Amino acid sequence: MKKWIVRIIGLVLFIVCLALVIHGQRTVGAGYLLEMLAGLVGILIMLGIYNKQHQ
């Protein structure tokens, strides 16, 4: 059951990070650039965690 909850939380976080990147890309400005970078950092952190578990 715990593994299932962790996967759901990971999926939700991925969708949020992806939404940040997409929303930041559709608009212009420094604030939106930071929004895109926050989404990108989130996705990269999740990728690093995934790779660490599957070495």
N, CA, C and O atoms as a CHARMM CRD file, in Angstrom:
* protein
*
  220
    1    1 MET  N      0.81700  -1.19400   0.00000 PROA 1      0.00000
    2    1 MET  CA     0.00000   0.00000   0.00000 PROA 1      0.00000
    3    1 MET  C      0.86100   1.25800   0.00000 PROA 1      0.00000
    4    1 MET  O      0.53100   2.23700  -0.67000 PROA 1      0.00000
    5    2 LYS  N      1.95800   1.23800   0.74400 PROA 2      0.00000
    6    2 LYS  CA     2.81700   2.41300   0.81500 PROA 2      0.00000
    7    2 LYS  C      3.44500   2.71900  -0.54400 PROA 2      0.00000
    8    2 LYS  O      3.55500   3.88100  -0.93700 PROA 2      0.00000
    9    3 LYS  N      3.85400   1.67500  -1.25600 PROA 3      0.00000
   10    3 LYS  CA     4.46300   1.86700  -2.56900 PROA 3      0.00000
   11    3 LYS  C      3.47600   2.52500  -3.53600 PROA 3      0.00000
   12    3 LYS  O      3.86800   3.35400  -4.35800 PROA 3      0.00000
   13    4 TRP  N      2.22500   2.16200  -3.43900 PROA 4      0.00000
   14    4 TRP  CA     1.17200   2.71300  -4.28300 PROA 4      0.00000
   15    4 TRP  C      0.98900   4.20400  -4.00900 PROA 4      0.00000
   16    4 TRP  O      0.84000   4.99500  -4.94000 PROA 4      0.00000
   17    5 ILE  N      1.00000   4.58500  -2.72900 PROA 5      0.00000
   18    5 ILE  CA     0.83100   5.99400  -2.35200 PROA 5      0.00000
   19    5 ILE  C      2.01400   6.82200  -2.83900 PROA 5      0.00000
   20    5 ILE  O      1.83100   7.93800  -3.32500 PROA 5      0.00000
   21    6 VAL  N      3.21700   6.28800  -2.71500 PROA 6      0.00000
   22    6 VAL  CA     4.41100   7.00700  -3.16700 PROA 6      0.00000
   23    6 VAL  C      4.35600   7.23700  -4.67500 PROA 6      0.00000
   24    6 VAL  O      4.74100   8.30500  -5.15000 PROA 6      0.00000
   25    7 ARG  N      3.89000   6.26500  -5.41800 PROA 7      0.00000
   26    7 ARG  CA     3.77900   6.42100  -6.87900 PROA 7      0.00000
   27    7 ARG  C      2.74300   7.47600  -7.25100 PROA 7      0.00000
   28    7 ARG  O      2.96000   8.25200  -8.18200 PROA 7      0.00000
   29    8 ILE  N      1.62900   7.51600  -6.54100 PROA 8      0.00000
   30    8 ILE  CA     0.60000   8.52300  -6.81000 PROA 8      0.00000
   31    8 ILE  C      1.14100   9.92100  -6.50500 PROA 8      0.00000
   32    8 ILE  O      0.92100  10.85300  -7.27900 PROA 8      0.00000
   33    9 ILE  N      1.84500  10.06800  -5.38400 PROA 9      0.00000
   34    9 ILE  CA     2.43100  11.36500  -5.03300 PROA 9      0.00000
   35    9 ILE  C      3.45100  11.78000  -6.08100 PROA 9      0.00000
   36    9 ILE  O      3.49200  12.94700  -6.47100 PROA 9      0.00000
   37   10 GLY  N      4.27400  10.84800  -6.54200 PROA 10     0.00000
   38   10 GLY  CA     5.24600  11.14800  -7.59000 PROA 10     0.00000
   39   10 GLY  C      4.58900  11.58500  -8.88400 PROA 10     0.00000
   40   10 GLY  O      5.06600  12.50600  -9.54700 PROA 10     0.00000
   41   11 LEU  N      3.50500  10.93400  -9.24600 PROA 11     0.00000
   42   11 LEU  CA     2.77700  11.30100 -10.45900 PROA 11     0.00000
   43   11 LEU  C      2.18800  12.70500 -10.34200 PROA 11     0.00000
   44   11 LEU  O      2.25300  13.49000 -11.28800 PROA 11     0.00000
   45   12 VAL  N      1.61700  13.01700  -9.18800 PROA 12     0.00000
   46   12 VAL  CA     1.04200  14.35100  -8.97600 PROA 12     0.00000
   47   12 VAL  C      2.13600  15.41400  -9.03400 PROA 12     0.00000
   48   12 VAL  O      1.94800  16.46300  -9.65000 PROA 12     0.00000
   49   13 LEU  N      3.27700  15.15000  -8.39700 PROA 13     0.00000
   50   13 LEU  CA     4.38600  16.11200  -8.44000 PROA 13     0.00000
   51   13 LEU  C      4.89400  16.31000  -9.86800 PROA 13     0.00000
   52   13 LEU  O      5.21000  17.43100 -10.26600 PROA 13     0.00000
   53   14 PHE  N      4.97200  15.23200 -10.63100 PROA 14     0.00000
   54   14 PHE  CA     5.41700  15.34400 -12.01800 PROA 14     0.00000
   55   14 PHE  C      4.45600  16.20300 -12.82700 PROA 14     0.00000
   56   14 PHE  O      4.88700  17.04700 -13.61300 PROA 14     0.00000
   57   15 ILE  N      3.16000  15.99200 -12.63900 PROA 15     0.00000
   58   15 ILE  CA     2.16300  16.77600 -13.37200 PROA 15     0.00000
   59   15 ILE  C      2.24800  18.24800 -12.98400 PROA 15     0.00000
   60   15 ILE  O      2.12500  19.12100 -13.84300 PROA 15     0.00000
   61   16 VAL  N      2.45700  18.53200 -11.70200 PROA 16     0.00000
   62   16 VAL  CA     2.59000  19.92600 -11.25600 PROA 16     0.00000
   63   16 VAL  C      3.82800  20.57000 -11.87500 PROA 16     0.00000
   64   16 VAL  O      3.76000  21.69800 -12.36300 PROA 16     0.00000
   65   17 CYS  N      4.95400  19.86500 -11.86100 PROA 17     0.00000
   66   17 CYS  CA     6.18600  20.41000 -12.44600 PROA 17     0.00000
   67   17 CYS  C      6.02700  20.62700 -13.94600 PROA 17     0.00000
   68   17 CYS  O      6.47800  21.64100 -14.47900 PROA 17     0.00000
   69   18 LEU  N      5.40100  19.69600 -14.61500 PROA 18     0.00000
   70   18 LEU  CA     5.16600  19.83400 -16.04800 PROA 18     0.00000
   71   18 LEU  C      4.24400  21.01300 -16.33900 PROA 18     0.00000
   72   18 LEU  O      4.45300  21.74200 -17.30800 PROA 18     0.00000
   73   19 ALA  N      3.23200  21.20100 -15.50900 PROA 19     0.00000
   74   19 ALA  CA     2.32200  22.33900 -15.68200 PROA 19     0.00000
   75   19 ALA  C      3.05800  23.65900 -15.48200 PROA 19     0.00000
   76   19 ALA  O      2.77400  24.63300 -16.17900 PROA 19     0.00000
   77   20 LEU  N      4.00200  23.70600 -14.54000 PROA 20     0.00000
   78   20 LEU  CA     4.80000  24.92100 -14.33900 PROA 20     0.00000
   79   20 LEU  C      5.61200  25.25000 -15.58600 PROA 20     0.00000
   80   20 LEU  O      5.67800  26.40600 -16.00400 PROA 20     0.00000
   81   21 VAL  N      6.21900  24.24400 -16.16800 PROA 21     0.00000
   82   21 VAL  CA     7.02300  24.46200 -17.37200 PROA 21     0.00000
   83   21 VAL  C      6.14400  24.92600 -18.52700 PROA 21     0.00000
   84   21 VAL  O      6.50500  25.86800 -19.23300 PROA 21     0.00000
   85   22 ILE  N      5.01800  24.29400 -18.72800 PROA 22     0.00000
   86   22 ILE  CA     4.13600  24.64500 -19.84600 PROA 22     0.00000
   87   22 ILE  C      3.55700  26.03800 -19.65900 PROA 22     0.00000
   88   22 ILE  O      3.52000  26.82400 -20.60600 PROA 22     0.00000
   89   23 HSD  N      3.10400  26.35400 -18.45200 PROA 23     0.00000
   90   23 HSD  CA     2.52800  27.68300 -18.21000 PROA 23     0.00000
   91   23 HSD  C      3.59300  28.76700 -18.36600 PROA 23     0.00000
   92   23 HSD  O      3.31500  29.82100 -18.93800 PROA 23     0.00000
   93   24 GLY  N      4.78700  28.52900 -17.87300 PROA 24     0.00000
   94   24 GLY  CA     5.85800  29.51100 -18.00200 PROA 24     0.00000
   95   24 GLY  C      6.28300  29.72500 -19.44200 PROA 24     0.00000
   96   24 GLY  O      6.69900  30.82300 -19.81200 PROA 24     0.00000
   97   25 GLN  N      6.18300  28.68700 -20.25500 PROA 25     0.00000
   98   25 GLN  CA     6.58400  28.79600 -21.65500 PROA 25     0.00000
   99   25 GLN  C      5.57900  29.60200 -22.46000 PROA 25     0.00000
  100   25 GLN  O      5.95200  30.24000 -23.44500 PROA 25     0.00000
  101   26 ARG  N      4.32400  29.58600 -22.06600 PROA 26     0.00000
  102   26 ARG  CA     3.28100  30.25900 -22.83800 PROA 26     0.00000
  103   26 ARG  C      3.24200  31.76100 -22.58500 PROA 26     0.00000
  104   26 ARG  O      2.58400  32.48400 -23.33400 PROA 26     0.00000
  105   27 THR  N      3.92000  32.24900 -21.56100 PROA 27     0.00000
  106   27 THR  CA     3.88400  33.66700 -21.22400 PROA 27     0.00000
  107   27 THR  C      5.29400  34.23300 -21.22200 PROA 27     0.00000
  108   27 THR  O      6.27300  33.48700 -21.22900 PROA 27     0.00000
  109   28 VAL  N      5.39000  35.56300 -21.21100 PROA 28     0.00000
  110   28 VAL  CA     6.68500  36.23600 -21.31400 PROA 28     0.00000
  111   28 VAL  C      6.95200  37.00400 -20.02600 PROA 28     0.00000
  112   28 VAL  O      6.05900  37.64900 -19.47800 PROA 28     0.00000
  113   29 GLY  N      8.19200  36.92700 -19.55100 PROA 29     0.00000
  114   29 GLY  CA     8.58500  37.70300 -18.38600 PROA 29     0.00000
  115   29 GLY  C      9.56700  36.93200 -17.52100 PROA 29     0.00000
  116   29 GLY  O      9.68600  35.71000 -17.61300 PROA 29     0.00000
  117   30 ALA  N     10.26700  37.68200 -16.67700 PROA 30     0.00000
  118   30 ALA  CA    11.28000  37.06800 -15.82100 PROA 30     0.00000
  119   30 ALA  C     10.64700  36.14200 -14.78400 PROA 30     0.00000
  120   30 ALA  O     11.20200  35.09100 -14.46400 PROA 30     0.00000
  121   31 GLY  N      9.49900  36.53000 -14.26800 PROA 31     0.00000
  122   31 GLY  CA     8.82500  35.68300 -13.28200 PROA 31     0.00000
  123   31 GLY  C      8.42700  34.34100 -13.85700 PROA 31     0.00000
  124   31 GLY  O      8.51800  33.31100 -13.18900 PROA 31     0.00000
  125   32 TYR  N      7.98800  34.36400 -15.10100 PROA 32     0.00000
  126   32 TYR  CA     7.58800  33.11300 -15.75100 PROA 32     0.00000
  127   32 TYR  C      8.80600  32.25500 -16.09100 PROA 32     0.00000
  128   32 TYR  O      8.71000  31.02800 -16.12800 PROA 32     0.00000
  129   33 LEU  N      9.94200  32.89200 -16.33700 PROA 33     0.00000
  130   33 LEU  CA    11.17800  32.14000 -16.54600 PROA 33     0.00000
  131   33 LEU  C     11.55200  31.39800 -15.26600 PROA 33     0.00000
  132   33 LEU  O     11.95300  30.23500 -15.31200 PROA 33     0.00000
  133   34 LEU  N     11.42100  32.07100 -14.12800 PROA 34     0.00000
  134   34 LEU  CA    11.69600  31.40900 -12.85400 PROA 34     0.00000
  135   34 LEU  C     10.70400  30.27200 -12.59300 PROA 34     0.00000
  136   34 LEU  O     11.06200  29.25000 -12.00700 PROA 34     0.00000
  137   35 GLU  N      9.47700  30.45600 -13.02600 PROA 35     0.00000
  138   35 GLU  CA     8.47000  29.39900 -12.89800 PROA 35     0.00000
  139   35 GLU  C      8.87700  28.17600 -13.71900 PROA 35     0.00000
  140   35 GLU  O      8.76900  27.04200 -13.25300 PROA 35     0.00000
  141   36 MET  N      9.34200  28.41500 -14.93900 PROA 36     0.00000
  142   36 MET  CA     9.80200  27.31200 -15.78400 PROA 36     0.00000
  143   36 MET  C     11.00800  26.61900 -15.16100 PROA 36     0.00000
  144   36 MET  O     11.09800  25.39200 -15.17700 PROA 36     0.00000
  145   37 LEU  N     11.92900  27.39900 -14.61400 PROA 37     0.00000
  146   37 LEU  CA    13.11400  26.81100 -13.98900 PROA 37     0.00000
  147   37 LEU  C     12.74300  25.97900 -12.76400 PROA 37     0.00000
  148   37 LEU  O     13.33900  24.92900 -12.52700 PROA 37     0.00000
  149   38 ALA  N     11.76600  26.43700 -11.98600 PROA 38     0.00000
  150   38 ALA  CA    11.31400  25.66300 -10.82600 PROA 38     0.00000
  151   38 ALA  C     10.72400  24.33000 -11.27700 PROA 38     0.00000
  152   38 ALA  O     10.98200  23.29600 -10.66000 PROA 38     0.00000
  153   39 GLY  N      9.94300  24.35000 -12.33700 PROA 39     0.00000
  154   39 GLY  CA     9.38700  23.10900 -12.87000 PROA 39     0.00000
  155   39 GLY  C     10.46900  22.18100 -13.38800 PROA 39     0.00000
  156   39 GLY  O     10.41100  20.97000 -13.17200 PROA 39     0.00000
  157   40 LEU  N     11.45200  22.74300 -14.06800 PROA 40     0.00000
  158   40 LEU  CA    12.55200  21.94000 -14.59700 PROA 40     0.00000
  159   40 LEU  C     13.37300  21.32100 -13.47300 PROA 40     0.00000
  160   40 LEU  O     13.74600  20.15100 -13.54800 PROA 40     0.00000
  161   41 VAL  N     13.65400  22.09500 -12.43900 PROA 41     0.00000
  162   41 VAL  CA    14.40500  21.56800 -11.29800 PROA 41     0.00000
  163   41 VAL  C     13.62600  20.43100 -10.63600 PROA 41     0.00000
  164   41 VAL  O     14.20800  19.41700 -10.25000 PROA 41     0.00000
  165   42 GLY  N     12.32100  20.60100 -10.50600 PROA 42     0.00000
  166   42 GLY  CA    11.49700  19.53800  -9.92400 PROA 42     0.00000
  167   42 GLY  C     11.56100  18.25400 -10.73200 PROA 42     0.00000
  168   42 GLY  O     11.68700  17.16600 -10.16900 PROA 42     0.00000
  169   43 ILE  N     11.47600  18.37900 -12.04900 PROA 43     0.00000
  170   43 ILE  CA    11.54300  17.19600 -12.91000 PROA 43     0.00000
  171   43 ILE  C     12.92200  16.54400 -12.82000 PROA 43     0.00000
  172   43 ILE  O     13.02100  15.31700 -12.77600 PROA 43     0.00000
  173   44 LEU  N     13.97400  17.34100 -12.79300 PROA 44     0.00000
  174   44 LEU  CA    15.32500  16.78000 -12.69800 PROA 44     0.00000
  175   44 LEU  C     15.56200  16.09500 -11.35600 PROA 44     0.00000
  176   44 LEU  O     16.23100  15.06300 -11.30000 PROA 44     0.00000
  177   45 ILE  N     15.02600  16.65100 -10.28500 PROA 45     0.00000
  178   45 ILE  CA    15.15700  16.00600  -8.97500 PROA 45     0.00000
  179   45 ILE  C     14.42900  14.66300  -8.97300 PROA 45     0.00000
  180   45 ILE  O     14.94400  13.67000  -8.45800 PROA 45     0.00000
  181   46 MET  N     13.23700  14.64100  -9.55000 PROA 46     0.00000
  182   46 MET  CA    12.49700  13.37800  -9.62100 PROA 46     0.00000
  183   46 MET  C     13.24100  12.35000 -10.47300 PROA 46     0.00000
  184   46 MET  O     13.25500  11.16600 -10.13700 PROA 46     0.00000
  185   47 LEU  N     13.85300  12.78700 -11.56000 PROA 47     0.00000
  186   47 LEU  CA    14.63700  11.88400 -12.40100 PROA 47     0.00000
  187   47 LEU  C     15.84600  11.35100 -11.64200 PROA 47     0.00000
  188   47 LEU  O     16.17900  10.17200 -11.75800 PROA 47     0.00000
  189   48 GLY  N     16.50300  12.20500 -10.86900 PROA 48     0.00000
  190   48 GLY  CA    17.64000  11.77000 -10.06200 PROA 48     0.00000
  191   48 GLY  C     17.24500  10.74300  -9.01900 PROA 48     0.00000
  192   48 GLY  O     17.96800   9.77100  -8.79600 PROA 48     0.00000
  193   49 ILE  N     16.10400  10.94800  -8.37900 PROA 49     0.00000
  194   49 ILE  CA    15.61300   9.98800  -7.38600 PROA 49     0.00000
  195   49 ILE  C     15.30300   8.65200  -8.05400 PROA 49     0.00000
  196   49 ILE  O     15.63300   7.59200  -7.52100 PROA 49     0.00000
  197   50 TYR  N     14.67200   8.70800  -9.21500 PROA 50     0.00000
  198   50 TYR  CA    14.34900   7.48000  -9.94700 PROA 50     0.00000
  199   50 TYR  C     15.62700   6.72200 -10.32400 PROA 50     0.00000
  200   50 TYR  O     15.70600   5.50600 -10.15100 PROA 50     0.00000
  201   51 ASN  N     16.61800   7.44500 -10.83600 PROA 51     0.00000
  202   51 ASN  CA    17.86300   6.79200 -11.24400 PROA 51     0.00000
  203   51 ASN  C     18.61100   6.22100 -10.05000 PROA 51     0.00000
  204   51 ASN  O     19.24200   5.16900 -10.16100 PROA 51     0.00000
  205   52 LYS  N     18.54900   6.89900  -8.91000 PROA 52     0.00000
  206   52 LYS  CA    19.22100   6.41200  -7.70900 PROA 52     0.00000
  207   52 LYS  C     18.61300   5.07800  -7.25600 PROA 52     0.00000
  208   52 LYS  O     19.33000   4.18700  -6.80100 PROA 52     0.00000
  209   53 GLN  N     17.30100   4.95000  -7.38200 PROA 53     0.00000
  210   53 GLN  CA    16.62600   3.71900  -6.96300 PROA 53     0.00000
  211   53 GLN  C     16.88200   2.56100  -7.92300 PROA 53     0.00000
  212   53 GLN  O     16.80600   1.40400  -7.51100 PROA 53     0.00000
  213   54 HSD  N     17.18000   2.83900  -9.17800 PROA 54     0.00000
  214   54 HSD  CA    17.29800   1.78200 -10.18900 PROA 54     0.00000
  215   54 HSD  C     18.72900   1.61300 -10.71300 PROA 54     0.00000
  216   54 HSD  O     18.93200   1.33000 -11.89400 PROA 54     0.00000
  217   55 GLN  N     19.69500   1.78300  -9.84700 PROA 55     0.00000
  218   55 GLN  CA    21.08400   1.59000 -10.27500 PROA 55     0.00000
  219   55 GLN  C     21.45900   0.13100 -10.23700 PROA 55     0.00000
  220   55 GLN  O     22.59100  -0.22400 -10.56400 PROA 55     0.00000
